[in-house]
Amino acid sequence: MSTPRAAVATLPSAPPERAPLRILIVEDDLVDRMACRRAFGSDPEHAFTLLEADSGQDGLQLLAGDAPDCILLDYHLPDMTGLEFLARMPDAAALAIPVMMLTGADSAAVAAEAMRQGARDYLVKDSERRYLALLPGAIGRMLREQGLIDDKRRLEAQFRTLVEQIQAITYTAALAPAQSLLYISPQIRMLGFTPDEWLATPQLHARQLHPDDRAGAMQAIDAHRASGAPLRLDYRMLTRAGDVVWFRDEATGVCDDAGKLLFIQGILVDITPNKLAEEALRQSQDELRRLSAHQEKLKEHERKRIAQEIHDELGGLLTGIKAYISVSIERAELAGQAADPLLIDAAGLAKDAIETVRKVIIDLRPSVLDQLGVWAALEWYADQIEKRSGVACTCSIEAQVAALELDAETSTMLFRVVQEALTNVVRHADAARVTIELSLQGDALLLTIIDDGKGIDADGLLDRESWGILGMLERTRHFGGVLKISGKAGLGTTLCLQLPLEHALDG
């Protein structure tokens, strides 16, 4: 075997405008190599420098020590075939250096196999050597294709480097078969799996979904991959060790210029800290609501106690004072004397004081609520509002509702909501009429309060210090109710409370 010769032939100096190219030609026929030199020397676009080897082994040695722009490879070599040469090329060289195979006129099958083994192109060596005229153009075309491939690989490498630096799992999914992935980023290791493991087992994603989230998540994902519509989904996954991790899965379909869906690109973002914070906030809100409900319960007990004491103590004292004054006035009249004007004034003041005490007791805790129940209390309170304010107030209660017996806490909540709503109507609505309606809607009680006033600004409902409205909302939430308030300028305000009766009935 001869010693490989690097640059045994350098073509004459080319004009500076011709681009330099280095070609490794592996060909045992000296005449063919000389013919190739002439063909390349006449090319007007490139200045070719040839590295020549007359055997496969020589060519591999030259390839190991130098990096040509491309390889011109004969299939029939004295020590190996062109296919064997392709198989022995280092992987890096096989990717970076395009190979053009030279085959015989009757070797179409060999050419096809060479292309499968990594050759980029081929030319048929005809006996008249007409292929030589095609060589420079074919080499230029092959190098342009290689340039495009190199650019694509470089961009893919840059994109992959960028993607793999973000703190999220990125993936590319095929449309079919179901659940198959084309790419998964190394961040999948946060679940305890390597990218190769994840790609090799298409069902792994579904298997690692939390059992409570699996059915819903897979249904949404399958629908997304069928349509290509954007996906935004939160679900839990289990690590290899069994730990729970929350992810937000955001994906979209990638289409060609004609709008045909090609594949899916997505990203899995670890939102576990956010979910833990949400859960902590929810628990805190639940605890605050329980505390608020407990305070309301204590407040109602205290109101009831104070109202009873005012009625028994202060009310009794005022009634006694009024009685004594009345007796004194009667005695003076019986004696034929004029009653002292101060006594007459005192009697009037005592009467006003008794009426004021009665109003305070009603506001604190109307006795009708405890004695006759919430339905009678609502009708009574509507009548009181009409008498005090002049606003026409109608209370309509369906017979089915009137037959219900609510427990004490639910009754108090319902009464306080109506009380607060009617107070707001009297103070702020400038209404002439208000209607209270109670009906059944399935397994829920529906309370509707409608006025014909100036209308509340629903958009800014909770932007100001509407403590009364906030109090109604919190009261109803504790009992599982849904309270909605809507209004329009000049058209009045509507309050709707939907209250589930599952735990509200007494007994």
C-alpha positions in Angstrom: 0.0 0.0 0.0 1.4 3.4 -1.0 1.8 6.3 1.3 -1.2 8.7 1.0 -0.3 11.9 -0.7 -1.8 15.1 0.5 -2.3 17.6 -2.4 -0.3 15.6 -5.0 -1.8 18.0 -7.5 -2.6 21.6 -6.9 -4.2 23.2 -9.9 -2.8 26.4 -11.3 -3.5 29.6 -9.4 -7.0 30.8 -9.9 -8.2 34.3 -10.1 -8.9 35.7 -6.7 -12.6 35.9 -7.4 -12.9 32.1 -7.5 -13.9 30.4 -4.2 -11.4 27.9 -2.9 -12.5 24.3 -2.4 -10.6 21.2 -1.1 -11.7 17.9 -2.5 -10.5 14.4 -1.3 -10.6 12.1 -4.3 -10.3 8.4 -3.5 -9.7 6.7 -6.8 -7.2 4.0 -7.7 -7.2 4.8 -11.4 -4.5 7.4 -12.1 -6.0 8.3 -15.5 -9.4 9.0 -13.9 -7.7 11.2 -11.3 -5.9 13.2 -14.0 -9.1 13.6 -15.9 -10.8 14.9 -12.7 -8.0 17.5 -12.3 -8.6 18.8 -15.8 -12.4 19.0 -15.2 -11.9 20.9 -12.0 -9.2 23.2 -13.4 -11.6 24.5 -16.1 -14.3 25.4 -13.6 -14.9 29.2 -13.7 -16.4 29.5 -10.2 -14.1 27.6 -7.9 -10.4 27.1 -7.3 -10.2 23.3 -6.5 -7.4 21.8 -4.5 -7.2 18.0 -4.7 -6.1 15.6 -2.0 -5.6 12.3 -3.8 -5.7 8.7 -2.4 -5.4 5.5 -4.5 -6.9 3.2 -1.9 -9.6 3.3 0.8 -7.1 3.1 3.6 -5.1 6.0 2.2 -8.3 8.0 1.9 -9.3 7.3 5.6 -5.8 8.4 6.7 -6.0 11.6 4.8 -9.5 12.2 6.2 -8.2 11.7 9.7 -5.5 14.4 9.2 -7.3 16.9 7.1 -10.8 18.2 6.7 -11.8 18.5 3.0 -14.9 20.3 1.8 -16.2 17.1 0.2 -15.1 13.6 -0.9 -15.2 12.1 -4.4 -15.3 8.3 -3.8 -14.9 5.5 -6.3 -16.9 2.4 -5.5 -14.3 -0.1 -6.7 -11.1 0.3 -4.6 -8.3 -2.2 -4.3 -8.7 -2.7 -0.5 -12.4 -2.1 0.1 -15.6 -1.0 -1.5 -17.0 2.5 -1.4 -19.7 1.3 0.9 -17.1 -0.1 3.3 -15.3 3.3 3.2 -18.6 5.0 4.1 -19.1 2.7 7.0 -15.5 3.4 8.4 -15.8 7.1 8.2 -15.9 8.8 11.7 -19.4 10.0 12.7 -18.4 13.6 12.8 -16.9 13.5 9.4 -19.8 11.6 8.0 -22.1 14.4 9.2 -19.9 17.4 8.1 -18.3 16.2 4.8 -20.6 15.3 1.9 -19.6 12.3 -0.2 -20.3 11.9 -3.9 -20.1 8.2 -5.0 -18.7 7.3 -8.5 -20.3 4.1 -9.7 -20.4 2.0 -12.9 -23.1 2.3 -15.5 -24.8 -0.9 -14.4 -24.7 -0.1 -10.6 -28.0 1.6 -9.9 -28.6 -0.7 -6.9 -25.1 0.2 -5.5 -25.9 3.9 -5.9 -29.1 3.6 -4.0 -27.4 1.6 -1.2 -24.6 4.3 -1.0 -27.2 7.0 -0.6 -28.8 5.0 2.3 -25.4 4.6 3.9 -24.7 8.3 3.9 -23.5 9.4 0.5 -25.0 12.7 -0.5 -25.1 12.2 -4.3 -23.6 9.9 -7.0 -22.5 10.1 -10.7 -22.3 7.2 -13.1 -18.8 6.8 -14.7 -19.5 6.2 -18.4 -16.8 4.9 -20.7 -16.6 8.2 -22.7 -16.0 10.1 -19.4 -18.9 12.5 -20.1 -19.5 12.5 -16.3 -16.4 14.7 -15.9 -18.1 17.7 -17.4 -20.8 17.3 -14.8 -18.5 17.0 -11.9 -17.9 20.7 -11.0 -21.5 21.5 -11.1 -22.5 18.4 -9.2 -19.9 19.2 -6.5 -21.1 22.8 -6.3 -24.7 21.7 -5.9 -23.8 19.2 -3.3 -21.8 21.7 -1.3 -24.7 24.2 -1.4 -27.0 21.5 0.0 -24.4 20.8 2.7 -24.3 24.5 3.5 -28.1 24.5 4.0 -27.9 21.3 6.1 -25.1 22.9 8.2 -27.1 26.1 8.7 -30.1 24.0 9.7 -28.1 22.0 12.2 -26.5 25.2 13.6 -29.9 26.8 14.1 -31.3 23.7 15.7 -28.3 23.5 18.0 -28.8 27.2 19.0 -32.5 26.7 19.5 -31.9 23.5 21.5 -29.3 25.3 23.7 -31.7 28.1 24.3 -34.6 25.8 25.0 -32.6 23.6 27.4 -31.5 26.6 29.4 -35.0 27.6 30.5 -36.5 26.1 33.7 -39.2 24.2 32.0 -39.7 20.9 30.0 -40.1 21.5 26.3 -41.4 18.9 23.9 -42.4 18.3 20.3 -45.2 15.8 19.8 -46.3 13.9 16.7 -49.9 13.9 15.6 -50.0 10.1 15.4 -49.7 7.6 16.9 -51.3 9.0 20.0 -49.0 10.2 22.8 -45.8 9.8 20.7 -43.1 12.4 21.2 -40.4 13.6 18.7 -38.4 15.5 21.3 -38.3 16.1 25.0 -35.8 18.4 26.7 -33.3 17.2 29.4 -35.4 19.0 32.1 -37.6 15.9 32.1 -35.1 14.7 34.7 -37.0 16.7 37.3 -39.5 13.8 37.1 -36.7 11.2 37.6 -36.5 10.1 33.9 -34.0 10.6 31.1 -35.1 11.9 27.8 -34.3 8.6 26.1 -36.6 6.8 28.6 -39.4 9.2 28.1 -39.2 9.0 24.3 -38.9 5.3 24.3 -42.1 4.8 26.2 -44.9 6.9 24.7 -47.4 5.9 27.4 -45.1 7.2 30.2 -46.7 10.7 30.2 -50.2 9.3 30.8 -48.9 6.8 33.3 -47.2 9.5 35.4 -50.3 11.7 35.5 -51.9 11.9 38.9 -54.8 9.4 39.1 -57.3 12.2 39.9 -56.2 14.3 36.9 -55.5 11.6 34.4 -58.9 11.2 32.6 -59.6 14.9 32.2 -56.0 15.8 31.2 -55.8 13.1 28.6 -59.2 14.0 27.1 -58.0 17.6 26.7 -54.6 16.7 25.3 -56.1 14.2 22.8 -58.6 16.8 21.6 -55.8 19.4 21.3 -53.6 17.1 19.2 -56.5 16.2 17.0 -57.4 19.9 16.2 -54.1 21.8 16.9 -56.1 24.4 18.9 -54.0 26.0 21.7 -53.8 24.1 24.9 -53.5 25.6 28.4 -54.0 23.0 31.1 -53.0 22.6 34.8 -52.5 19.1 36.1 -50.4 17.0 38.5 -47.8 14.5 37.7 -45.9 12.0 39.8 -42.1 11.7 39.8 -40.4 8.3 39.6 -40.2 8.5 43.4 -43.9 9.3 43.8 -43.7 13.0 44.6 -46.4 15.2 43.2 -45.5 18.1 40.9 -48.0 20.6 39.4 -47.4 21.5 35.8 -49.0 24.0 33.4 -49.1 22.4 29.9 -49.1 25.0 27.2 -49.0 23.8 23.6 -49.9 24.8 20.1 -50.0 23.2 16.7 -47.4 24.0 14.0 -48.8 24.1 10.4 -47.2 24.4 7.0 -47.9 27.2 4.6 -51.1 25.5 3.4 -52.4 25.3 6.9 -51.9 21.6 7.3 -51.1 20.6 10.9 -47.6 19.1 11.1 -46.8 18.5 14.7 -47.3 20.0 18.2 -44.9 22.1 20.2 -45.4 22.6 23.9 -43.9 23.5 27.3 -44.4 22.1 30.8 -43.9 24.7 33.4 -43.5 23.7 37.1 -46.1 25.7 38.9 -45.9 23.7 42.2 -44.9 26.8 44.3 -47.8 28.7 42.9 -50.3 25.9 43.6 -48.9 25.5 47.1 -49.3 29.3 47.6 -52.9 29.1 46.2 -53.7 26.2 48.6 -52.3 28.1 51.5 -54.3 31.2 50.6 -57.5 29.1 50.1 -57.0 27.5 53.5 -56.4 30.9 55.1 -59.5 32.2 53.4 -61.5 29.2 54.7 -60.2 29.8 58.2 -61.1 33.5 58.0 -64.6 32.6 56.8 -65.0 30.1 59.6 -63.8 32.7 62.1 -66.1 35.3 60.5 -69.1 32.9 60.8 -68.2 32.2 64.4 -68.0 35.9 65.2 -71.4 36.4 63.5 -72.8 33.7 65.6 -71.4 35.2 68.8 -72.7 38.6 67.6 -76.2 37.3 67.1 -76.2 35.7 70.6 -75.0 39.0 72.0 -77.6 41.0 70.1 -80.3 38.7 71.4 -79.0 39.0 75.0 -78.8 42.8 74.8 -82.2 43.1 73.2 -83.7 40.9 75.9 -82.0 43.0 78.6 -83.1 46.3 77.1 -86.7 44.9 76.8 -86.7 43.6 80.3 -84.7 46.2 82.1 -84.8 49.6 80.3 -88.2 48.9 78.7 -89.7 48.0 82.1 -88.2 51.1 83.7 -89.5 53.4 81.0 -92.9 51.8 81.1 -93.0 52.3 84.9 -91.9 56.0 84.6 -94.6 56.6 82.0 -97.2 54.9 84.3 -96.2 57.1 87.3 -96.4 60.3 85.3 -99.8 59.3 83.9 -101.2 58.6 87.4 -99.9 61.9 88.6 -101.6 63.7 85.7 -104.9 61.8 86.3 -104.8 62.7 90.0 -104.4 66.4 89.3 -107.3 66.2 86.8 -109.5 64.4 89.4 -108.7 67.2 91.9 -109.9 69.8 89.5 -106.4 71.1 89.0 -104.4 71.7 85.8 -101.7 69.1 85.2 -98.2 70.4 85.5 -97.0 71.1 81.9 -93.6 69.6 82.8 -95.4 66.3 83.7 -97.3 66.4 80.4 -94.0 66.9 78.5 -92.3 64.2 80.6 -95.1 61.8 79.6 -94.5 62.5 75.9 -90.8 62.0 76.3 -91.3 58.7 78.1 -93.6 57.6 75.2 -90.9 58.6 72.7 -88.2 56.8 74.7 -90.3 53.6 74.8 -90.8 53.8 71.0 -87.0 54.3 70.5 -86.2 51.3 72.7 -88.7 49.2 70.7 -86.9 50.2 67.5 -83.5 49.4 69.0 -84.7 46.0 70.0 -86.1 45.4 66.6 -82.8 46.3 64.9 -80.8 44.2 67.4 -83.0 41.1 67.2 -86.7 41.1 66.3 -88.5 38.8 68.6 -90.8 37.7 65.7 -87.7 35.9 64.1 -87.4 33.6 67.2 -91.1 33.3 67.9 -92.7 32.9 64.5 -89.8 32.0 62.2 -88.0 33.6 59.3 -90.9 33.7 56.8 -93.1 35.7 59.2 -90.1 37.8 60.2 -89.5 38.8 56.5 -93.1 39.7 55.9 -93.1 41.7 59.2 -89.9 43.5 58.4 -91.1 44.4 54.9 -94.1 46.0 56.5 -91.9 47.9 58.9 -89.7 49.2 56.1 -92.8 50.5 54.2 -94.1 52.2 57.4 -90.8 53.8 58.3 -89.6 54.9 54.9 -92.6 55.2 52.7 -91.1 52.9 50.1 -93.7 50.4 48.9 -92.4 47.0 50.0 -93.9 43.7 48.9 -92.9 40.3 50.2 -93.9 37.3 48.1 -93.2 33.8 49.4 -94.2 30.7 47.5 -96.2 28.1 49.4 -93.5 25.5 48.9 -91.0 27.9 50.5 -93.3 28.8 53.4 -93.6 25.1 54.2 -89.9 24.8 54.7 -88.4 25.0 58.2 -84.8 26.4 58.1 -82.4 25.9 60.9 -81.7 28.9 63.2 -78.4 29.9 61.7 -79.6 29.8 58.1 -82.8 31.7 59.1 -80.7 34.4 60.8 -78.4 34.7 57.8 -81.3 35.0 55.4 -83.0 37.7 57.5 -79.8 39.7 57.9 -79.2 39.6 54.1 -82.7 41.0 53.5 -82.3 43.5 56.3 -79.0 44.8 54.8 -80.4 44.9 51.3 -83.5 46.9 52.3 -81.4 49.2 54.4 -79.3 50.0 51.3 -82.4 50.5 49.2 -83.8 53.0 51.7 -80.5 54.9 52.1 -79.1 54.9 48.6 -81.5 53.8 45.9 -84.1 56.6 45.8 -86.6 53.9 45.0 -90.4 54.1 45.2 -90.9 50.3 45.2 -89.0 47.2 46.2 -90.1 43.6 45.9 -88.9 40.5 47.8 -89.5 37.2 46.2 -88.7 33.7 47.6 -89.0 30.6 45.4 -87.6 27.1 44.9 -85.2 26.4 42.1 -84.4 22.7 42.1 -82.8 21.9 45.4 -82.0 25.5 46.1 -83.8 28.5 47.7 -83.9 31.6 45.4 -84.2 35.0 47.0 -84.7 38.0 44.7 -84.9 41.6 45.8 -85.7 44.1 43.0 -86.0 47.9 43.4 -86.9 50.6 40.9 -84.2 53.0 42.1 -81.3 54.8 40.4 -79.3 51.5 40.0 -76.1 50.4 41.6 -72.7 50.5 39.7 -72.1 46.7 39.6 -68.6 47.1 38.1 -67.4 49.2 41.1 -69.4 47.2 43.6 -66.5 46.1 45.7 -64.1 48.9 44.8 -65.3 51.1 47.6 -65.8 50.3 51.2 -69.1 48.5 50.8 -68.9 46.7 54.1 -72.6 45.8 54.1 -72.3 44.2 50.7 -69.1 42.4 51.7 -70.8 41.2 54.8 -73.7 39.8 52.8 -71.2 38.0 50.4 -69.3 36.4 53.3 -72.5 35.4 55.1 -73.8 33.6 52.1 -70.5 31.9 51.1 -70.3 30.3 54.6 -73.6 28.6 53.9 -72.6 27.6 50.3 -74.8 30.3 48.7 -74.1 32.4 45.7 -75.0 36.1 45.9 -75.1 38.3 42.8 -75.9 42.0 42.6 -76.6 43.7 39.3 -77.8 47.1 38.3 -78.1 49.7 35.6 -78.3 53.4 35.9 -81.9 54.5 36.0 -83.3 51.0 35.9 -82.9 49.8 39.5 -80.9 47.1 41.2 -81.5 43.3 41.5 -80.0 41.1 44.2 -80.2 37.3 43.7 -79.2 34.8 46.3 -79.2 31.1 45.5 -78.9 29.0 48.6 -78.6 25.2 48.6 -81.0 23.6 51.0 -79.0 20.4 51.6 -77.8 21.5 55.0 -80.1 24.4 55.7 -83.3 22.5 56.8 -84.0 22.1 60.4 -84.1 18.5 61.5 
